[in-house]
Amino acid sequence: MWILSEDTFDPAKQHHKETIFTIGNGYLSTRGAFEEGYPNDRRATFIHGVFDDAPIVVTELANAPDWLALHVLLDGEKFSLATGTILAYRRELDLQSGVLRREVRWQSPQGRVARLIFTRFASLADEHLLALRCEIIPEFDGQVELRAAINGQTDNEGLLHWQPLTQGQLTDGTVFLRTRTRKSRIELALAMRLLGNAAQTAFWDVENVPTVQQVYVARAGQPIVVTKFVGIATSRDTAAPLELAHRHLQATPDWESALAAQRQVWAREWERCQIVIEGDDEADLAVRFSIFQLLIAAPRRDNRVNIGAKTLSGFGYRGHAFWDTEIFMLPLFTYTAPEIARNLLDYRYFTLPAARAKARAAGYEGAWYAWESADTGEEVTPTWVPDFHDKKKLARVWTGDLAIHISADVAYAVQQFWQATGDDPWYIERGAEIVLDTAKFFASRAEWLAERGCYGYTDVIGPDEYHDHVNNNAYTNLLAQWNLRAGLETLAWLDQHAPQKAAELRRQLDLTPDRLQHWQTVAEKICVNVGANGLIEQFDGFFQLKDVNLADYEPRTKSMHEIFGIEGANEYQAIKQPDVLMLQFLLREQYSDSQIRVNYDYYTPRTDHTYGSSLGPPIQAIVACQMGDIAEAYEHFIRAARADLRDVRGNAGDGIHAASAGGVWQAVVFGFGGLRIHPDGTWAVYPRLPSHWRRLTYRFTLRGTTHTITCYPNGHYTMG
C-alpha cells in the first residue's frame, strides 16, 4: 500500500488534510494546501534552520514565501473549490515517489467545465528544486489564463517574519524574489521558471508577489500543460542564495527528467527502510506513511538542525525539537540511515555550548540540554501558555525548568548510535564528549538525601507531564544512573582506544579522580522506590495519590489533564504516558519479564492512552508484545498508527506527530518484529505477530551490514 488518497473534499477537515498531504525533501516541507488557495487555509513551507524571533515562544520556523501559488481562470472565472461545483475530485500522495497529485473536474458558476490535474514534488534528488505541473483539459472553447507567482506575503498565523529585498526578472526569463527574516537576518531567494506553449506571456512586477501571466487558447478536449519549477536557497547555504537557486533551476531541463530523478532517489531511500505487512492494509499504509513523514523531514546535508516535534509540517511547537527526536525518531535512522542519525546527533554536539550555559545559569556543571531547542540550542520553552479552562488566563509551563531527563535521553541516543554503527571516529571526536558532559551534569545536579541515605533529584518533571514538581522520578533517576555509568565506561574506553582524546577531555571537562569517584558513588546510591514484587513507584508519593478508574470518564474527547486541570492532575494517578514502562523498554537488559509484567499491569490501566501523549501508545505496544499480550499490543499500535491519518486527537492540523511516527516504526520492528539488539552489538529476533498478519518483512542495518527479516505468525522468521 503506497497511495494515501481522498475522493471527496471536506472543508471541515482542511487543516488535517493539509498536514497529511505534506511533501518534502529533508531541506524543506510544504503543507498540502491547494495551489489556487482556499479560505482559511494554513499554507506553509518550512525550511530547516530558518528561525526568526517570535513573542512568547522565543523563536519559530519562519513560514517561507509561497512557491505553490498558481491561479487558473477559465474565460475570466477563477478556479476555486470554494465556488462553482465540484463534479469529481481525487487527491493522492504516492509515498513511493513523494509525488502529490490532485485531479478535479469543476464547473464554474457560469457553467464552464474543465478537468484540472495538479502534480507537485519537492525533489529529493536536488533539495534546492521544487516542481509543480498543472494540466487543464477544458470542455469548452475559449481562453485559459494562468497566473503563477512567488508570494512573499506569508506569515506565521499573523506574525510577519519576512522583509522583502529585491525582485524582478533575469535575462533568461527567470522570475525571482529575495527576502530576509526580520530579526535573524537569514536571506532567502526563490527563482521561478514557467514552461508551456502560451499564446502570450507577461511578467507582473507586483510588490512582494512577482507573477508570470500566461494566456492559452482553449479548445474542448485539448490539454493545456504548464510546468512551474522553483529554485530555492538561503544564506545558510551560501553567501549568494539567488545565484544558487538560479543555478539549480537552470540544471533542470524538463518535468520528465526531474520526475525520473525523484523516483530513482526515492527507490534507493525505500530500499533500506521499507516495511511490508501482509494481511493488514491499514497497518501497511500507516507504517509507510510514518516512515515517509520522517524521511522528508530528515536533514541529509545539514548537521546544524534537528527534527521538530511536528517535523516541518505545521505551526505546532514552532519547529522546536524535544527528546522526541533522540528517543522516538532517531532509532529509525540509526538502524536504516546512519548518516542521517549522525547529522542529528551532530546538532546536539554543536549545541553543547548552549547546554553548558543552561546548566551554569542554574548553578550546575556539565551539559543540561534545552527541553525545547531551536537553532542555537538555547532554551526556547515558553514560560506561559493559555490555560486549558480559561484562555484569558495563563498557565505556567515548567518543563524548561524541571525536565532534566533530556540530557540522559541525548546521551542514550549517542550510545545507541555508536553501538549500532561502530562509528568509533565520530564517537571519539564528538559523541564521547556529549556522554561525559551530561554525566557531569547529573553528578552535579544530584542531591544527597540524608534521611534516605541515597542520591536523588527533587523538583523535576518526568516524561509523564501530568505531574510536575515531583521528587525522584524513576525514569529520571535511573536514566541519570545509566548516564553516569556510561560516562565512566566511555572514559575507560577512550583511555584504551584514544588516549590522547581521553587526556584532552579530562583536562577540558576537569574530570579529576575525585570527580569520577563521585560519579561512581552517585550511580551506586541512586534513589528508587521498588517493592518486593518489583513494582517501581513512578515518583515519591505516587502510590499515595488518588487512584482513578479512567473508564468512569468515558466517553470523553479531552485528556485527563484538561479534565482535572493542570494543578488538579497532580493529585491523581492518571498519567500522560507510562514513565516506568518507557524506562524498562530503554534499559531492557536490566529487567526480567516478570519485573516488567508487574509494572505493566499496574501502570497500563492508569495511562491516558487515547488523549494523553501521542508518545505513549507505540512504546506501550512494544512492551505489550514483550509480555505476550499481542491483541492488546495491536490496539496500542493501531492507535499510534492512526494518530495523524485519522486525526485521533483532533490536532493533526498543527502538524505531524513525529515522535508517534517514529514510535510506529519501533513498534513494528522491536515489538511485533521482535528485534532485540544487545549493548555488545549482538542481536536476536523474537517475532510476535498479530493473528491477522500473514507476514512481516523489515530491514535494519547493524555495523554496516543490512539484514532483511521476514516473520511469520508461528513465531518463526527467516533472514534474507
Backbone hydrogen bonds, N-H to C=O, Kabsch-Sander energy under -0.5 kcal/mol:
donor,donor_aa,acceptor,acceptor_aa,energy
4,L,2,W,-0.6
4,L,93,L,-2.3
5,S,3,I,-0.6
6,E,91,R,-2.2
10,D,8,T,-0.6
13,K,10,D,-2.0
14,Q,11,P,-1.4
17,K,13,K,-2.6
18,E,14,Q,-2.1
19,T,15,H,-1.5
20,I,16,H,-2.0
21,F,17,K,-1.8
22,T,19,T,-1.6
23,I,30,T,-2.2
25,N,28,L,-2.0
26,G,296,I,-2.4
29,S,46,F,-1.9
30,T,23,I,-2.8
31,R,44,A,-2.6
32,G,18,E,-3.4
33,A,31,R,-1.3
37,G,34,F,-0.8
41,D,38,Y,-1.8
46,F,29,S,-2.2
48,H,27,Y,-2.3
50,V,47,I,-2.0
51,F,49,G,-1.6
52,D,60,E,-2.2
54,A,58,V,-2.0
57,V,55,P,-3.0
58,V,54,A,-0.8
59,T,57,V,-2.9
60,E,52,D,-2.3
61,L,318,R,-1.7
62,A,50,V,-2.6
64,A,45,T,-2.9
64,A,62,A,-0.5
66,D,151,N,-2.5
67,W,65,P,-0.7
70,L,35,E,-1.6
71,H,147,R,-2.4
73,L,145,E,-2.9
74,L,77,E,-2.9
75,D,73,L,-0.8
75,D,143,Q,-3.0
77,E,74,L,-2.0
78,K,76,G,-0.6
79,F,72,V,-3.4
83,T,80,S,-1.4
85,T,107,Q,-2.7
87,L,85,T,-0.8
87,L,105,R,-2.8
88,A,105,R,-1.5
90,R,103,E,-1.9
91,R,6,E,-2.4
92,E,101,R,-2.9
93,L,4,L,-3.1
94,D,92,E,-0.6
94,D,99,V,-2.8
95,L,2,W,-2.6
95,L,93,L,-1.0
97,S,94,D,-0.9
98,G,94,D,-2.1
99,V,94,D,-1.0
100,L,120,R,-2.5
101,R,92,E,-2.8
102,R,118,F,-2.8
103,E,90,R,-3.2
104,V,116,L,-2.8
105,R,88,A,-2.5
106,W,104,V,-0.6
106,W,114,A,-2.7
107,Q,85,T,-2.7
108,S,106,W,-0.5
108,S,112,R,-3.3
111,G,108,S,-2.3
114,A,106,W,-2.1
115,R,137,I,-2.2
116,L,104,V,-3.2
116,L,114,A,-0.5
117,I,135,E,-2.8
118,F,102,R,-2.9
119,T,133,R,-2.6
120,R,100,L,-2.5
121,F,131,A,-2.2
123,S,121,F,-0.6
123,S,129,L,-1.9
129,L,126,D,-2.2
130,L,230,V,-2.6
131,A,121,F,-2.6
132,L,228,K,-2.1
133,R,119,T,-3.2
134,C,226,V,-3.0
135,E,117,I,-2.7
136,I,134,C,-0.5
136,I,224,I,-2.9
137,I,115,R,-3.2
137,I,135,E,-0.5
139,E,113,V,-2.6
142,G,218,A,-2.0
144,V,216,Y,-2.5
145,E,73,L,-2.6
146,L,214,Q,-3.0
147,R,71,H,-2.4
148,A,212,V,-2.7
149,A,69,A,-2.1
150,I,210,P,-1.9
151,N,66,D,-2.2
151,N,149,A,-0.6
152,G,150,I,-0.9
152,G,208,N,-3.0
154,T,152,G,-1.0
156,N,159,L,-2.9
157,E,155,D,-0.9
159,L,156,N,-1.6
160,L,158,G,-0.6
163,Q,180,R,-2.8
165,L,178,R,-3.0
166,T,178,R,-0.7
168,G,176,F,-1.7
170,L,174,T,-3.2
173,G,170,L,-2.1
175,V,192,M,-2.5
176,F,168,G,-2.5
177,L,190,L,-2.1
178,R,166,T,-3.2
179,T,188,L,-2.5
180,R,163,Q,-1.5
181,T,186,I,-2.1
182,R,161,H,-2.2
185,R,181,T,-0.6
187,E,185,R,-0.6
188,L,179,T,-3.0
189,A,233,A,-2.8
190,L,177,L,-2.2
191,A,231,G,-2.5
192,M,175,V,-3.7
193,R,229,F,-2.4
195,L,227,T,-2.9
198,A,196,G,-0.9
199,A,215,V,-2.5
200,Q,215,V,-1.3
202,A,213,Q,-2.6
204,W,202,A,-0.5
204,W,211,T,-3.3
205,D,203,F,-0.6
206,V,204,W,-1.7
209,V,206,V,-2.2
211,T,204,W,-2.4
212,V,148,A,-3.2
213,Q,202,A,-3.1
213,Q,211,T,-0.5
214,Q,146,L,-2.7
215,V,200,Q,-2.4
216,Y,144,V,-3.2
218,A,142,G,-2.4
218,A,216,Y,-0.5
221,G,138,P,-3.2
222,Q,219,R,-2.5
224,I,136,I,-2.5
225,V,223,P,-0.5
226,V,134,C,-2.6
227,T,195,L,-2.6
228,K,132,L,-3.9
229,F,193,R,-2.5
229,F,227,T,-0.5
230,V,130,L,-2.6
231,G,191,A,-3.0
232,I,128,H,-2.1
233,A,189,A,-1.8
235,S,187,E,-2.2
237,D,234,T,-1.7
238,T,234,T,-1.4
244,L,240,A,-1.8
245,A,241,P,-2.8
246,H,242,L,-2.7
247,R,243,E,-2.3
248,H,244,L,-2.1
249,L,245,A,-1.6
250,Q,246,H,-2.6
251,A,247,R,-1.4
252,T,249,L,-1.4
258,A,254,D,-1.7
259,L,255,W,-2.7
260,A,256,E,-2.3
261,A,257,S,-2.1
262,Q,258,A,-1.9
263,R,259,L,-2.5
264,Q,260,A,-2.1
265,V,261,A,-2.3
266,W,262,Q,-2.2
267,A,263,R,-2.0
268,R,264,Q,-1.6
269,E,265,V,-2.0
270,W,266,W,-2.7
271,E,267,A,-1.5
272,R,268,R,-0.8
272,R,269,E,-0.7
273,C,269,E,-0.6
273,C,270,W,-0.5
274,Q,270,W,-1.9
276,V,697,T,-2.5
278,E,276,V,-0.6
278,E,695,R,-3.0
279,G,277,I,-0.5
280,D,277,I,-0.5
284,D,280,D,-2.4
285,L,281,D,-2.5
286,A,282,E,-2.5
287,V,283,A,-2.4
288,R,284,D,-1.7
289,F,285,L,-2.7
290,S,286,A,-2.3
291,I,287,V,-2.5
292,F,288,R,-2.9
293,Q,289,F,-2.5
294,L,290,S,-1.4
295,L,291,I,-2.7
296,I,292,F,-2.3
297,A,294,L,-0.7
298,A,294,L,-0.6
298,A,295,L,-0.7
308,G,306,N,-0.6
309,A,320,H,-2.3
311,T,308,G,-2.2
313,S,310,K,-2.1
316,G,654,D,-2.5
318,R,315,F,-1.9
319,G,316,G,-1.0
320,H,317,Y,-2.7
321,A,373,S,-2.9
325,T,322,F,-1.1
327,I,323,W,-2.4
328,F,323,W,-0.5
328,F,324,D,-1.6
329,M,324,D,-1.9
330,L,325,T,-3.3
332,L,329,M,-1.1
333,F,329,M,-0.9
334,T,330,L,-3.3
335,Y,331,P,-2.3
336,T,332,L,-0.6
336,T,333,F,-0.6
337,A,333,F,-2.2
340,I,337,A,-1.7
341,A,337,A,-1.6
342,R,338,P,-2.5
343,N,339,E,-1.5
344,L,340,I,-2.1
345,L,341,A,-2.2
346,D,342,R,-2.4
347,Y,343,N,-1.5
348,R,344,L,-0.9
349,Y,345,L,-1.7
350,F,346,D,-3.1
351,T,347,Y,-1.3
352,L,349,Y,-1.5
355,A,351,T,-1.9
356,R,352,L,-2.8
357,A,353,P,-2.1
358,K,354,A,-2.2
359,A,355,A,-2.0
360,R,356,R,-2.8
361,A,357,A,-2.4
362,A,358,K,-1.3
363,G,360,R,-1.4
364,Y,359,A,-3.1
367,A,437,D,-2.0
368,W,355,A,-2.2
368,W,366,G,-0.5
369,Y,367,A,-0.6
370,A,377,G,-0.6
373,S,321,A,-2.3
380,V,372,E,-2.1
385,V,395,A,-2.2
387,D,390,D,-0.7
387,D,393,K,-2.5
393,K,390,D,-2.4
395,A,385,V,-3.8
397,V,383,T,-3.0
398,W,396,R,-0.6
401,D,398,W,-1.2
402,L,398,W,-2.3
403,A,399,T,-2.3
404,I,402,L,-1.5
407,S,404,I,-1.5
408,A,404,I,-0.5
409,D,405,H,-2.2
410,V,406,I,-2.1
411,A,407,S,-2.1
412,Y,408,A,-2.6
413,A,409,D,-2.0
414,V,410,V,-2.1
415,Q,411,A,-2.4
416,Q,412,Y,-2.7
417,F,413,A,-2.4
418,W,414,V,-2.4
419,Q,415,Q,-2.8
420,A,416,Q,-2.1
421,T,417,F,-2.4
422,G,418,W,-2.8
424,D,422,G,-2.1
427,Y,423,D,-2.1
428,I,424,D,-3.0
429,E,425,P,-2.3
430,R,426,W,-3.1
431,G,426,W,-1.6
432,A,427,Y,-3.2
434,I,430,R,-1.3
435,V,431,G,-2.0
436,L,432,A,-2.6
437,D,433,E,-2.5
438,T,434,I,-2.1
439,A,435,V,-1.7
440,K,436,L,-2.1
441,F,437,D,-1.4
442,F,438,T,-2.2
443,A,439,A,-2.2
444,S,440,K,-1.9
445,R,441,F,-2.8
446,A,442,F,-1.2
447,E,456,G,-2.7
449,L,447,E,-0.7
449,L,454,C,-3.0
450,A,448,W,-1.1
452,R,449,L,-1.6
453,G,449,L,-1.8
454,C,449,L,-1.2
455,Y,525,K,-3.9
456,G,447,E,-2.5
460,V,470,V,-2.9
461,I,402,L,-1.3
462,G,467,H,-0.5
465,E,463,P,-1.4
467,H,464,D,-1.3
470,V,460,V,-2.6
472,N,457,Y,-2.8
474,A,538,Q,-2.9
477,N,473,N,-3.0
478,L,474,A,-2.6
479,L,475,Y,-2.1
480,A,476,T,-2.2
481,Q,477,N,-2.3
482,W,478,L,-2.1
483,N,479,L,-2.6
484,L,480,A,-2.6
485,R,481,Q,-2.2
486,A,482,W,-2.7
487,G,483,N,-2.3
488,L,484,L,-1.9
489,E,485,R,-2.5
490,T,486,A,-2.6
491,L,487,G,-2.2
492,A,488,L,-2.0
493,W,489,E,-2.3
494,L,490,T,-2.7
495,D,491,L,-2.5
496,Q,492,A,-1.3
497,H,493,W,-2.8
498,A,494,L,-2.9
502,A,498,A,-2.5
503,A,499,P,-2.4
504,E,500,Q,-2.1
505,L,501,K,-2.7
506,R,502,A,-2.2
507,R,503,A,-2.0
508,Q,504,E,-2.9
509,L,505,L,-2.7
510,D,506,R,-0.5
510,D,507,R,-0.6
511,L,506,R,-2.1
512,T,510,D,-1.7
516,L,512,T,-2.4
517,Q,513,P,-2.2
518,H,514,D,-1.9
519,W,515,R,-1.9
520,Q,516,L,-2.0
521,T,517,Q,-2.3
522,V,518,H,-2.8
523,A,519,W,-2.5
524,E,520,Q,-2.1
525,K,521,T,-1.8
526,I,523,A,-0.8
527,C,455,Y,-3.0
530,V,528,V,-0.9
531,G,535,L,-2.8
534,G,531,G,-2.0
537,E,529,N,-2.7
540,D,471,N,-2.5
542,F,539,F,-2.3
544,Q,541,G,-1.0
545,L,542,F,-1.5
546,K,571,E,-2.3
550,L,548,V,-0.8
550,L,605,P,-0.6
552,D,549,N,-1.9
553,Y,550,L,-1.7
554,E,551,A,-1.3
563,I,559,S,-2.1
564,F,560,M,-2.9
565,G,561,H,-1.9
569,A,565,G,-2.3
570,N,567,E,-1.2
571,E,568,G,-2.0
572,Y,569,A,-1.3
573,Q,546,K,-2.2
575,I,606,R,-2.7
579,D,577,Q,-1.4
582,M,578,P,-2.2
583,L,579,D,-2.6
584,Q,580,V,-2.3
585,F,581,L,-1.9
586,L,582,M,-2.4
587,L,583,L,-2.6
588,R,585,F,-1.0
590,Q,587,L,-2.1
591,Y,588,R,-1.6
596,I,592,S,-2.1
597,R,593,D,-2.7
598,V,594,S,-1.7
599,N,595,Q,-1.2
600,Y,596,I,-2.9
601,D,597,R,-2.7
602,Y,598,V,-1.2
603,Y,599,N,-2.7
604,T,600,Y,-1.9
606,R,603,Y,-0.7
607,T,604,T,-1.5
608,D,575,I,-3.0
609,H,607,T,-1.9
612,G,608,D,-1.6
613,S,576,K,-1.6
616,G,613,S,-0.8
619,I,615,L,-0.8
620,Q,616,G,-2.6
621,A,617,P,-2.3
622,I,618,P,-1.8
623,V,619,I,-2.4
624,A,620,Q,-2.4
625,C,621,A,-2.2
626,Q,622,I,-2.3
627,M,623,V,-1.7
628,G,625,C,-1.5
629,D,624,A,-2.4
630,I,628,G,-1.5
633,A,629,D,-2.3
634,Y,630,I,-2.4
635,E,631,A,-1.6
636,H,632,E,-1.8
637,F,633,A,-2.8
638,I,634,Y,-3.1
639,R,635,E,-1.5
640,A,636,H,-1.9
641,A,637,F,-2.8
642,R,638,I,-1.7
643,A,640,A,-1.2
646,R,642,R,-2.4
648,V,642,R,-0.8
648,V,643,A,-0.9
649,R,643,A,-0.6
650,G,647,D,-1.2
654,D,651,N,-2.0
655,G,652,A,-1.9
656,I,310,K,-0.7
658,A,309,A,-1.8
658,A,656,I,-1.6
661,A,657,H,-2.1
662,G,658,A,-2.4
663,G,659,A,-2.5
664,V,660,S,-2.2
665,W,661,A,-1.5
666,Q,662,G,-1.9
667,A,663,G,-2.8
668,V,664,V,-1.9
669,V,665,W,-2.6
670,F,666,Q,-2.6
671,G,666,Q,-1.1
672,F,667,A,-2.0
673,G,668,V,-3.1
674,G,671,G,-0.6
675,L,669,V,-2.4
676,R,684,A,-2.9
678,H,676,R,-0.6
678,H,682,T,-3.0
681,G,678,H,-2.5
684,A,676,R,-2.0
686,Y,674,G,-1.7
688,R,672,F,-2.7
693,W,690,P,-1.7
694,R,278,E,-3.0
694,R,692,H,-0.5
695,R,278,E,-1.3
696,L,711,C,-1.9
697,T,276,V,-2.5
698,Y,709,I,-2.4
700,F,707,H,-2.0
701,T,335,Y,-3.4
702,L,705,T,-2.7
703,R,420,A,-3.5
705,T,702,L,-1.7
706,T,704,G,-0.5
707,H,700,F,-3.3
709,I,698,Y,-3.0
709,I,707,H,-0.5
710,T,718,T,-2.6
711,C,696,L,-3.5
711,C,709,I,-0.5
712,Y,716,H,-2.4
715,G,712,Y,-2.0
718,T,710,T,-2.4
720,G,708,T,-2.9
